[in-house]
Amino acid sequence: MPTPNVSSVHDRQRRAVRPHLPMRPLWLCRVCAAPWPCQPARLLLGMEYRRDRVSLSVYMAGQLFDATADLIKLNPHPTTTPAELFDKFLAWTARYARRDDTERQANTERREISP
């Protein structure tokens, strides 16, 4: 199984893109220290799972489960609501799926219009 959230895309200096992985149990990005999944992590995950959005959602649901357990151990009275955690871990995956569906539909319509 490929390492999640790692891209083979290279930056301008020909270095491998650093994986934006979570630092557990705090769930901060190991690279940029933003709350994980940070924007670069979402982008890399979207690229990695571009052909299987259901698997992306399943993977992120597992991460949500693990994050919830870790965060409750750190603070039994969390300030983050379940809805906020859902938005942070899963809501963005649906936006990727809708964007893919829209692009697919537009490509299909272009092919139908073209002589």
MMTF fields as JSON, N, C-alpha, C and O atoms, coordinates in Angstrom:
{
  "mmtfVersion": "1.0.0",
  "mmtfProducer": "UNKNOWN",
  "numBonds": 459,
  "numAtoms": 460,
  "numGroups": 115,
  "numChains": 1,
  "numModels": 1,
  "chainsPerModel": [1],
  "groupsPerChain": [115],
  "chainIdList": ["A"],
  "bondAtomList": [4, 2, 8, 6, 12, 10, 16, 14, 20, 18, 24, 22, 28, 26, 32, 30, 36, 34, 40, 38, 44, 42, 48, 46, 52, 50, 56, 54, 60, 58, 64, 62, 68, 66, 72, 70, 76, 74, 80, 78, 84, 82, 88, 86, 92, 90, 96, 94, 100, 98, 104, 102, 108, 106, 112, 110, 116, 114, 120, 118, 124, 122, 128, 126, 132, 130, 136, 134, 140, 138, 144, 142, 148, 146, 152, 150, 156, 154, 160, 158, 164, 162, 168, 166, 172, 170, 176, 174, 180, 178, 184, 182, 188, 186, 192, 190, 196, 194, 200, 198, 204, 202, 208, 206, 212, 210, 216, 214, 220, 218, 224, 222, 228, 226, 232, 230, 236, 234, 240, 238, 244, 242, 248, 246, 252, 250, 256, 254, 260, 258, 264, 262, 268, 266, 272, 270, 276, 274, 280, 278, 284, 282, 288, 286, 292, 290, 296, 294, 300, 298, 304, 302, 308, 306, 312, 310, 316, 314, 320, 318, 324, 322, 328, 326, 332, 330, 336, 334, 340, 338, 344, 342, 348, 346, 352, 350, 356, 354, 360, 358, 364, 362, 368, 366, 372, 370, 376, 374, 380, 378, 384, 382, 388, 386, 392, 390, 396, 394, 400, 398, 404, 402, 408, 406, 412, 410, 416, 414, 420, 418, 424, 422, 428, 426, 432, 430, 436, 434, 440, 438, 444, 442, 448, 446, 452, 450, 456, 454],
  "bondOrderList": [1, 1, 1, 1, 1, 1, 1, 1, 1, 1, 1, 1, 1, 1, 1, 1, 1, 1, 1, 1, 1, 1, 1, 1, 1, 1, 1, 1, 1, 1, 1, 1, 1, 1, 1, 1, 1, 1, 1, 1, 1, 1, 1, 1, 1, 1, 1, 1, 1, 1, 1, 1, 1, 1, 1, 1, 1, 1, 1, 1, 1, 1, 1, 1, 1, 1, 1, 1, 1, 1, 1, 1, 1, 1, 1, 1, 1, 1, 1, 1, 1, 1, 1, 1, 1, 1, 1, 1, 1, 1, 1, 1, 1, 1, 1, 1, 1, 1, 1, 1, 1, 1, 1, 1, 1, 1, 1, 1, 1, 1, 1, 1, 1, 1],
  "groupList": [{"groupName": "MET", "atomNameList": ["N", "CA", "C", "O"], "elementList": ["N", "C", "C", "O"], "formalChargeList": [0, 0, 0, 0], "bondAtomList": [1, 0, 2, 1, 3, 2], "bondOrderList": [1, 1, 2], "singleLetterCode": "M", "chemCompType": "L-PEPTIDE LINKING"}, {"groupName": "PRO", "atomNameList": ["N", "CA", "C", "O"], "elementList": ["N", "C", "C", "O"], "formalChargeList": [0, 0, 0, 0], "bondAtomList": [1, 0, 2, 1, 3, 2], "bondOrderList": [1, 1, 2], "singleLetterCode": "P", "chemCompType": "L-PEPTIDE LINKING"}, {"groupName": "THR", "atomNameList": ["N", "CA", "C", "O"], "elementList": ["N", "C", "C", "O"], "formalChargeList": [0, 0, 0, 0], "bondAtomList": [1, 0, 2, 1, 3, 2], "bondOrderList": [1, 1, 2], "singleLetterCode": "T", "chemCompType": "L-PEPTIDE LINKING"}, {"groupName": "ASN", "atomNameList": ["N", "CA", "C", "O"], "elementList": ["N", "C", "C", "O"], "formalChargeList": [0, 0, 0, 0], "bondAtomList": [1, 0, 2, 1, 3, 2], "bondOrderList": [1, 1, 2], "singleLetterCode": "N", "chemCompType": "L-PEPTIDE LINKING"}, {"groupName": "VAL", "atomNameList": ["N", "CA", "C", "O"], "elementList": ["N", "C", "C", "O"], "formalChargeList": [0, 0, 0, 0], "bondAtomList": [1, 0, 2, 1, 3, 2], "bondOrderList": [1, 1, 2], "singleLetterCode": "V", "chemCompType": "L-PEPTIDE LINKING"}, {"groupName": "SER", "atomNameList": ["N", "CA", "C", "O"], "elementList": ["N", "C", "C", "O"], "formalChargeList": [0, 0, 0, 0], "bondAtomList": [1, 0, 2, 1, 3, 2], "bondOrderList": [1, 1, 2], "singleLetterCode": "S", "chemCompType": "L-PEPTIDE LINKING"}, {"groupName": "HIS", "atomNameList": ["N", "CA", "C", "O"], "elementList": ["N", "C", "C", "O"], "formalChargeList": [0, 0, 0, 0], "bondAtomList": [1, 0, 2, 1, 3, 2], "bondOrderList": [1, 1, 2], "singleLetterCode": "H", "chemCompType": "L-PEPTIDE LINKING"}, {"groupName": "ASP", "atomNameList": ["N", "CA", "C", "O"], "elementList": ["N", "C", "C", "O"], "formalChargeList": [0, 0, 0, 0], "bondAtomList": [1, 0, 2, 1, 3, 2], "bondOrderList": [1, 1, 2], "singleLetterCode": "D", "chemCompType": "L-PEPTIDE LINKING"}, {"groupName": "ARG", "atomNameList": ["N", "CA", "C", "O"], "elementList": ["N", "C", "C", "O"], "formalChargeList": [0, 0, 0, 0], "bondAtomList": [1, 0, 2, 1, 3, 2], "bondOrderList": [1, 1, 2], "singleLetterCode": "R", "chemCompType": "L-PEPTIDE LINKING"}, {"groupName": "GLN", "atomNameList": ["N", "CA", "C", "O"], "elementList": ["N", "C", "C", "O"], "formalChargeList": [0, 0, 0, 0], "bondAtomList": [1, 0, 2, 1, 3, 2], "bondOrderList": [1, 1, 2], "singleLetterCode": "Q", "chemCompType": "L-PEPTIDE LINKING"}, {"groupName": "ALA", "atomNameList": ["N", "CA", "C", "O"], "elementList": ["N", "C", "C", "O"], "formalChargeList": [0, 0, 0, 0], "bondAtomList": [1, 0, 2, 1, 3, 2], "bondOrderList": [1, 1, 2], "singleLetterCode": "A", "chemCompType": "L-PEPTIDE LINKING"}, {"groupName": "LEU", "atomNameList": ["N", "CA", "C", "O"], "elementList": ["N", "C", "C", "O"], "formalChargeList": [0, 0, 0, 0], "bondAtomList": [1, 0, 2, 1, 3, 2], "bondOrderList": [1, 1, 2], "singleLetterCode": "L", "chemCompType": "L-PEPTIDE LINKING"}, {"groupName": "TRP", "atomNameList": ["N", "CA", "C", "O"], "elementList": ["N", "C", "C", "O"], "formalChargeList": [0, 0, 0, 0], "bondAtomList": [1, 0, 2, 1, 3, 2], "bondOrderList": [1, 1, 2], "singleLetterCode": "W", "chemCompType": "L-PEPTIDE LINKING"}, {"groupName": "CYS", "atomNameList": ["N", "CA", "C", "O"], "elementList": ["N", "C", "C", "O"], "formalChargeList": [0, 0, 0, 0], "bondAtomList": [1, 0, 2, 1, 3, 2], "bondOrderList": [1, 1, 2], "singleLetterCode": "C", "chemCompType": "L-PEPTIDE LINKING"}, {"groupName": "GLY", "atomNameList": ["N", "CA", "C", "O"], "elementList": ["N", "C", "C", "O"], "formalChargeList": [0, 0, 0, 0], "bondAtomList": [1, 0, 2, 1, 3, 2], "bondOrderList": [1, 1, 2], "singleLetterCode": "G", "chemCompType": "PEPTIDE LINKING"}, {"groupName": "GLU", "atomNameList": ["N", "CA", "C", "O"], "elementList": ["N", "C", "C", "O"], "formalChargeList": [0, 0, 0, 0], "bondAtomList": [1, 0, 2, 1, 3, 2], "bondOrderList": [1, 1, 2], "singleLetterCode": "E", "chemCompType": "L-PEPTIDE LINKING"}, {"groupName": "TYR", "atomNameList": ["N", "CA", "C", "O"], "elementList": ["N", "C", "C", "O"], "formalChargeList": [0, 0, 0, 0], "bondAtomList": [1, 0, 2, 1, 3, 2], "bondOrderList": [1, 1, 2], "singleLetterCode": "Y", "chemCompType": "L-PEPTIDE LINKING"}, {"groupName": "PHE", "atomNameList": ["N", "CA", "C", "O"], "elementList": ["N", "C", "C", "O"], "formalChargeList": [0, 0, 0, 0], "bondAtomList": [1, 0, 2, 1, 3, 2], "bondOrderList": [1, 1, 2], "singleLetterCode": "F", "chemCompType": "L-PEPTIDE LINKING"}, {"groupName": "ILE", "atomNameList": ["N", "CA", "C", "O"], "elementList": ["N", "C", "C", "O"], "formalChargeList": [0, 0, 0, 0], "bondAtomList": [1, 0, 2, 1, 3, 2], "bondOrderList": [1, 1, 2], "singleLetterCode": "I", "chemCompType": "L-PEPTIDE LINKING"}, {"groupName": "LYS", "atomNameList": ["N", "CA", "C", "O"], "elementList": ["N", "C", "C", "O"], "formalChargeList": [0, 0, 0, 0], "bondAtomList": [1, 0, 2, 1, 3, 2], "bondOrderList": [1, 1, 2], "singleLetterCode": "K", "chemCompType": "L-PEPTIDE LINKING"}],
  "groupTypeList": [0, 1, 2, 1, 3, 4, 5, 5, 4, 6, 7, 8, 9, 8, 8, 10, 4, 8, 1, 6, 11, 1, 0, 8, 1, 11, 12, 11, 13, 8, 4, 13, 10, 10, 1, 12, 1, 13, 9, 1, 10, 8, 11, 11, 11, 14, 0, 15, 16, 8, 8, 7, 8, 4, 5, 11, 5, 4, 16, 0, 10, 14, 9, 11, 17, 7, 10, 2, 10, 7, 11, 18, 19, 11, 3, 1, 6, 1, 2, 2, 2, 1, 10, 15, 11, 17, 7, 19, 17, 11, 10, 12, 2, 10, 8, 16, 10, 8, 8, 7, 7, 2, 15, 8, 9, 10, 3, 2, 15, 8, 8, 15, 18, 5, 1],
  "groupIdList": [1, 2, 3, 4, 5, 6, 7, 8, 9, 10, 11, 12, 13, 14, 15, 16, 17, 18, 19, 20, 21, 22, 23, 24, 25, 26, 27, 28, 29, 30, 31, 32, 33, 34, 35, 36, 37, 38, 39, 40, 41, 42, 43, 44, 45, 46, 47, 48, 49, 50, 51, 52, 53, 54, 55, 56, 57, 58, 59, 60, 61, 62, 63, 64, 65, 66, 67, 68, 69, 70, 71, 72, 73, 74, 75, 76, 77, 78, 79, 80, 81, 82, 83, 84, 85, 86, 87, 88, 89, 90, 91, 92, 93, 94, 95, 96, 97, 98, 99, 100, 101, 102, 103, 104, 105, 106, 107, 108, 109, 110, 111, 112, 113, 114, 115],
  "secStructList": [7, 7, 7, 6, 6, 7, 7, 7, 7, 5, 7, 6, 6, 1, 7, 5, 7, 7, 7, 7, 7, 3, 3, 6, 6, 6, 6, 3, 3, 6, 6, 6, 7, 1, 5, 1, 1, 7, 2, 2, 2, 2, 2, 2, 2, 2, 2, 2, 6, 6, 6, 7, 2, 2, 2, 2, 2, 2, 2, 2, 2, 2, 2, 2, 2, 2, 2, 2, 2, 2, 2, 2, 2, 2, 7, 1, 1, 7, 1, 1, 7, 2, 2, 2, 2, 2, 0, 0, 0, 0, 0, 2, 2, 2, 2, 2, 2, 2, 2, 2, 2, 2, 2, 2, 2, 2, 2, 2, 2, 2, 2, 2, 2, 7, 7],
  "xCoordList": [0.847, 0.0, 0.883, 1.86, 0.559, 1.396, 1.336, 0.343, 2.401, 2.428, 1.438, 1.529, 0.486, -0.506, 0.108, 1.031, -0.433, -0.096, 1.334, 1.93, 1.889, 3.22, 3.096, 2.45, 3.688, 3.601, 4.967, 5.997, 4.96, 6.214, 6.512, 7.521, 5.63, 5.833, 7.029, 7.194, 7.846, 9.026, 8.82, 8.125, 9.433, 9.327, 10.37, 11.046, 10.492, 11.355, 12.829, 13.586, 13.249, 14.651, 14.916, 15.985, 13.976, 14.115, 14.241, 14.888, 13.619, 13.564, 12.188, 11.211, 12.11, 10.808, 9.944, 10.445, 8.664, 7.729, 7.648, 7.471, 7.778, 7.731, 6.301, 5.373, 6.118, 4.758, 4.226, 4.914, 3.023, 2.365, 1.552, 0.359, 2.222, 1.618, 1.288, 1.892, 0.331, -0.048, 0.972, 1.552, 1.173, 1.97, 0.968, 0.263, 0.932, -0.033, 0.594, 1.801, -0.154, -1.609, -2.156, -3.35, -1.315, -1.787, -2.525, -3.317, -2.276, -2.892, -2.551, -3.404, -1.253, -0.701, 0.176, 0.71, 0.329, 1.159, 2.629, 3.101, 3.338, 4.765, 5.614, 6.716, 5.129, 5.908, 5.588, 6.494, 4.297, 3.932, 3.284, 2.984, 3.066, 2.506, 1.07, 0.572, 0.404, -1.015, -1.857, -1.384, -3.082, -3.954, -4.084, -4.34, -3.903, -3.957, -5.373, -6.072, -5.844, -5.128, -5.039, -6.049, -3.807, -3.55, -3.869, -4.142, -3.835, -4.176, -3.234, -3.713, -1.9, -1.037, -1.344, -1.267, -1.686, -2.044, -3.301, -3.378, -4.277, -5.511, -5.223, -5.77, -4.364, -4.01, -3.312, -3.654, -2.337, -1.609, -2.518, -2.422, -3.388, -4.341, -5.296, -5.608, -5.756, -6.635, -5.961, -6.594, -4.675, -3.936, -3.756, -3.926, -3.413, -3.166, -4.421, -4.349, -5.561, -6.812, -7.699, -8.915, -7.117, -7.916, -8.775, -9.801, -8.376, -9.164, -10.078, -10.816, -10.04, -10.877, -11.274, -10.688, -12.257, -12.689, -13.342, -13.284, -13.959, -14.556, -13.46, -13.629, -12.349, -11.238, -10.675, -10.257, -10.661, -10.221, -11.137, -10.665, -12.434, -13.383, -13.233, -13.309, -13.022, -12.838, -11.55, -11.534, -10.474, -9.197, -9.354, -8.896, -10.008, -10.16, -11.117, -10.963, -12.096, -12.981, -12.167, -12.388, -11.233, -10.345, -9.47, -9.237, -8.98, -8.169, -9.007, -8.52, -10.254, -11.165, -11.377, -11.365, -11.568, -11.751, -10.524, -10.656, -9.326, -8.088, -7.878, -7.473, -8.156, -7.972, -8.916, -8.529, -10.142, -11.111, -10.622, -10.683, -10.138, -9.631, -8.423, -8.345, -7.49, -6.292, -6.65, -6.146, -7.516, -7.845, -8.636, -8.483, -9.475, -10.224, -9.289, -9.488, -8.263, -7.275, -6.509, -6.21, -6.191, -5.458, -6.319, -5.841, -7.593, -8.492, -9.882, -10.611, -10.258, -11.564, -12.755, -13.865, -12.537, -13.593, -13.18, -12.842, -13.208, -12.679, -13.509, -14.712, -12.837, -13.522, -13.969, -14.821, -13.402, -13.782, -15.025, -15.074, -16.025, -17.273, -17.13, -16.266, -17.974, -17.956, -18.188, -17.592, -19.033, -19.285, -18.014, -17.738, -17.247, -15.991, -14.984, -14.294, -14.899, -13.997, -14.437, -13.6, -15.744, -16.251, -15.87, -15.386, -16.084, -15.73, -14.235, -13.83, -13.434, -11.982, -11.48, -10.588, -12.041, -11.529, -12.287, -11.673, -13.576, -14.356, -15.074, -15.197, -15.544, -16.375, -15.648, -16.259, -14.369, -13.624, -13.521, -13.36, -13.608, -13.517, -14.728, -14.611, -15.874, -17.076, -16.934, -17.418, -16.281, -16.065, -15.187, -15.436, -14.166, -13.324, -14.149, -13.991, -15.016, -15.838, -16.784, -16.946, -17.411, -18.312, -17.559, -18.06, -16.347, -15.541, -15.207, -15.284, -14.839, -14.533, -15.759, -15.651, -16.927, -18.16, -18.476, -18.885, -18.29, -18.549, -17.608, -18.039, -16.318, -15.345, -15.669, -15.585, -16.036, -16.391, -17.595, -17.609, -18.605, -19.804, -19.465, -19.957, -18.637, -18.25, -17.492, -17.722, -16.594, -15.853, -16.785, -16.606, -17.766, -18.723, -19.543, -19.768, -19.99, -20.773, -19.947, -20.475, -18.658, -17.781, -17.656, -17.692, -17.509, -17.386, -18.668, -18.623, -19.808, -21.099, -21.334, -21.951, -20.851, -21.044, -20.093, -20.469, -18.877, -17.868, -18.306, -18.786, -18.135, -18.526, -17.561, -17.754],
  "yCoordList": [-1.182, 0.0, 1.232, 1.286, 2.237, 3.424, 4.198, 4.143, 4.909, 5.743, 6.879, 7.614, 7.039, 8.09, 9.47, 9.737, 10.343, 11.752, 12.058, 13.019, 11.254, 11.517, 11.647, 10.818, 12.648, 12.874, 12.669, 12.988, 12.136, 12.003, 13.269, 13.347, 14.253, 15.53, 16.243, 16.229, 16.853, 17.552, 19.056, 19.558, 19.765, 21.218, 21.793, 21.052, 23.085, 23.754, 23.413, 23.468, 23.066, 22.738, 21.245, 20.773, 20.503, 19.061, 18.25, 17.202, 18.739, 17.97, 17.34, 17.895, 16.192, 15.551, 16.407, 17.028, 16.431, 17.163, 16.455, 15.239, 17.213, 16.621, 16.222, 16.998, 15.035, 14.61, 15.395, 15.562, 15.862, 16.608, 15.602, 15.405, 14.981, 13.938, 14.478, 15.453, 13.85, 14.346, 13.971, 12.885, 14.886, 14.621, 14.272, 15.133, 12.994, 12.529, 12.571, 12.36, 12.826, 12.908, 14.324, 14.543, 15.297, 16.675, 16.952, 17.892, 16.15, 16.298, 17.643, 18.35, 17.964, 19.1, 18.547, 17.445, 19.301, 18.861, 18.868, 19.814, 17.807, 17.71, 18.706, 19.039, 19.193, 20.1, 21.561, 22.358, 21.914, 23.328, 23.69, 24.86, 22.721, 22.917, 23.434, 23.869, 23.39, 23.766, 22.58, 21.444, 22.823, 21.697, 20.75, 21.176, 19.462, 18.47, 17.98, 17.785, 17.767, 17.895, 19.353, 20.025, 19.813, 21.163, 21.233, 20.209, 22.412, 22.561, 21.767, 21.114, 21.792, 20.958, 19.457, 18.718, 19.01, 17.601, 17.262, 16.205, 18.147, 17.912, 17.839, 16.991, 18.73, 18.728, 17.424, 16.802, 17.018, 15.779, 14.551, 13.636, 14.538, 13.424, 13.401, 12.336, 14.572, 14.647, 14.119, 13.447, 14.421, 13.9, 12.39, 11.667, 11.922, 10.493, 9.658, 8.577, 10.156, 9.413, 9.937, 9.753, 10.578, 11.216, 10.227, 10.61, 8.979, 7.989, 7.164, 6.31, 7.406, 6.629, 7.489, 7.387, 8.324, 9.257, 8.557, 9.056, 7.411, 6.666, 6.229, 6.326, 5.753, 5.353, 6.533, 6.378, 7.709, 8.912, 9.168, 9.453, 9.069, 9.293, 8.249, 8.576, 7.0, 5.929, 6.165, 6.02, 6.526, 6.802, 7.948, 7.853, 9.037, 10.189, 9.896, 10.464, 9.028, 8.62, 7.883, 8.079, 7.044, 6.368, 7.349, 7.193, 8.371, 9.399, 10.194, 10.552, 10.466, 11.152, 10.332, 10.87, 9.03, 8.13, 8.172, 8.311, 8.051, 8.078, 9.436, 9.503, 10.507, 11.852, 12.086, 12.675, 11.629, 11.795, 11.103, 11.674, 9.879, 9.129, 9.843, 9.993, 10.279, 10.964, 12.269, 12.555, 13.048, 14.354, 14.238, 15.073, 13.218, 13.017, 12.563, 12.919, 11.773, 11.38, 12.598, 12.698, 13.525, 14.727, 15.674, 16.302, 15.77, 16.7, 16.067, 16.095, 15.5, 14.842, 15.779, 15.312, 17.08, 18.059, 18.955, 20.123, 18.404, 19.152, 20.382, 20.44, 21.35, 22.556, 22.405, 23.161, 21.439, 21.182, 20.313, 19.277, 20.722, 19.962, 18.834, 18.895, 17.808, 16.745, 17.295, 16.8, 18.297, 18.889, 19.539, 19.439, 20.201, 20.823, 19.763, 19.937, 18.671, 17.585, 16.971, 16.665, 16.789, 16.246, 17.168, 16.704, 18.458, 19.417, 19.36, 19.39, 19.279, 19.285, 18.031, 18.123, 16.876, 15.623, 15.118, 14.539, 15.315, 14.659, 15.586, 15.24, 16.727, 17.562, 17.935, 17.955, 18.227, 18.64, 17.526, 17.82, 16.27, 15.167, 15.167, 14.786, 15.58, 15.651, 16.752, 16.605, 17.845, 18.921, 18.44, 18.79, 17.644, 17.077, 16.172, 16.217, 15.363, 14.444, 15.229, 14.87, 16.286, 17.103, 17.778, 17.853, 18.276, 18.926, 17.926, 18.263, 16.706, 15.677, 15.353, 15.198, 15.249, 14.963, 16.085, 15.823, 17.324, 18.467, 18.46, 18.693, 18.192, 18.143, 17.004, 17.176, 15.852, 14.708, 15.032, 14.703, 15.675, 16.039, 17.046, 16.921, 18.035, 19.037, 18.38, 18.721, 17.445, 16.741, 15.913, 15.857, 15.276, 14.48, 15.374, 15.028, 16.53, 17.459, 17.999, 18.163, 18.283, 18.763, 17.723, 18.056, 16.462, 15.389, 15.231, 14.951, 15.405, 15.268, 16.418, 16.222, 17.608, 18.784, 18.759, 19.159, 18.295, 18.29, 17.375, 16.266, 17.854, 17.023, 15.895, 15.114],
  "zCoordList": [0.0, 0.0, 0.0, 0.747, -0.832, -0.883, 0.426, 1.151, 0.712, 1.903, 1.711, 0.727, 2.638, 2.454, 2.509, 3.278, 1.67, 1.729, 1.304, 1.79, 0.404, -0.125, -1.629, -2.27, -2.189, -3.622, -4.259, -3.667, -5.462, -6.192, -6.994, -7.695, -6.884, -7.569, -6.941, -5.721, -7.758, -7.25, -7.326, -8.21, -6.391, -6.418, -7.369, -8.082, -7.375, -8.346, -8.172, -9.14, -6.972, -6.744, -6.883, -6.495, -7.422, -7.665, -6.389, -6.369, -5.321, -4.089, -3.999, -4.501, -3.366, -3.18, -2.259, -1.322, -2.533, -1.692, -0.347, -0.285, 0.71, 2.053, 2.384, 2.157, 2.912, 3.262, 4.455, 5.462, 4.33, 5.407, 6.223, 5.991, 7.17, 7.997, 9.382, 9.828, 10.066, 11.393, 12.465, 12.441, 13.396, 14.579, 15.683, 16.21, 16.006, 16.997, 18.379, 18.502, 19.387, 19.503, 19.326, 19.537, 18.944, 18.831, 17.527, 17.452, 16.507, 15.188, 14.559, 14.023, 14.651, 13.931, 12.826, 12.949, 11.745, 10.626, 11.047, 11.678, 10.691, 11.025, 10.253, 10.691, 9.113, 8.272, 8.579, 8.823, 8.566, 8.683, 10.024, 10.26, 10.894, 12.238, 12.242, 13.281, 11.095, 11.038, 11.507, 11.481, 11.93, 12.276, 11.081, 9.954, 11.355, 10.271, 10.069, 11.063, 8.858, 7.588, 7.132, 6.929, 6.98, 6.507, 5.011, 4.386, 4.452, 3.034, 2.129, 1.203, 2.355, 1.513, 1.652, 0.67, 2.854, 3.044, 2.258, 1.633, 2.286, 1.526, 0.037, -0.668, -0.44, -1.854, -2.236, -3.241, -1.43, -1.717, -1.618, -2.436, -0.626, -0.509, -1.697, -2.23, -2.107, -3.271, -4.521, -5.335, -4.678, -5.835, -5.728, -6.71, -4.538, -4.341, -4.582, -5.166, -4.136, -4.246, -5.378, -5.34, -6.37, -7.415, -8.193, -8.757, -8.229, -8.973, -8.075, -8.566, -6.775, -5.858, -4.669, -3.591, -4.873, -3.837, -2.656, -1.532, -2.894, -1.782, -0.811, 0.404, -1.341, -0.475, 0.3, 1.448, -0.314, 0.401, 1.594, 2.694, 1.376, 2.472, 3.573, 4.757, 3.185, 4.175, 4.96, 6.183, 4.264, 4.93, 5.929, 7.067, 5.496, 6.374, 7.526, 8.608, 7.32, 8.426, 9.492, 10.687, 9.066, 10.016, 10.77, 11.968, 10.058, 10.712, 11.717, 12.79, 11.37, 12.293, 13.561, 14.668, 13.39, 14.53, 15.441, 16.657, 14.849, 15.633, 16.31, 17.47, 15.577, 16.138, 17.307, 18.317, 17.171, 18.259, 19.518, 20.607, 19.377, 20.532, 21.153, 22.372, 20.313, 20.821, 21.53, 22.616, 20.91, 21.474, 22.772, 23.664, 22.891, 24.147, 25.264, 26.426, 24.914, 25.932, 26.44, 27.63, 25.53, 25.925, 26.749, 27.694, 26.381, 27.06, 27.121, 26.129, 28.259, 28.366, 28.138, 27.885, 28.223, 27.992, 26.815, 27.009, 25.605, 24.45, 24.106, 24.359, 23.529, 23.072, 21.62, 21.153, 20.908, 19.522, 19.493, 20.156, 18.732, 18.653, 17.629, 16.754, 17.736, 16.718, 15.304, 14.348, 15.164, 13.841, 13.285, 12.09, 14.146, 13.698, 13.261, 12.257, 14.01, 13.608, 12.285, 11.436, 12.103, 10.841, 9.686, 8.654, 9.856, 8.805, 8.493, 7.33, 9.532, 9.379, 8.65, 7.807, 8.966, 8.419, 7.196, 6.299, 7.134, 6.075, 5.102, 3.927, 5.531, 4.662, 3.374, 2.306, 3.46, 2.274, 1.238, 0.054, 1.635, 0.662, -0.259, -1.424, 0.231, -0.612, -1.653, -2.776, -1.3, -2.27, -3.417, -4.571, -3.119, -4.164, -5.077, -6.297, -4.506, -5.297, -6.201, -7.368, -5.697, -6.512, -7.643, -8.765, -7.359, -8.394, -9.49, -10.672, -9.124, -10.114, -10.959, -12.175, -10.322, -11.058, -12.043, -13.174, -11.619, -12.485, -13.68, -14.809, -13.443, -14.533, -15.491, -16.707, -14.961, -15.794, -16.673, -17.859, -16.091, -16.832, -17.93, -19.051, -17.625, -18.62, -19.769, -20.929, -19.467, -20.519, -21.39, -22.607, -20.792, -21.539, -22.472, -23.632, -21.956, -22.769, -23.924, -25.024, -23.709, -24.787, -25.873, -27.057, -25.488, -26.488, -27.284, -28.481, -26.635, -27.318, -28.295, -29.342, -27.966, -28.805, -29.999, -31.101, -29.788, -30.85, -31.994, -31.758, -33.264, -34.417, -34.669, -35.6]
}
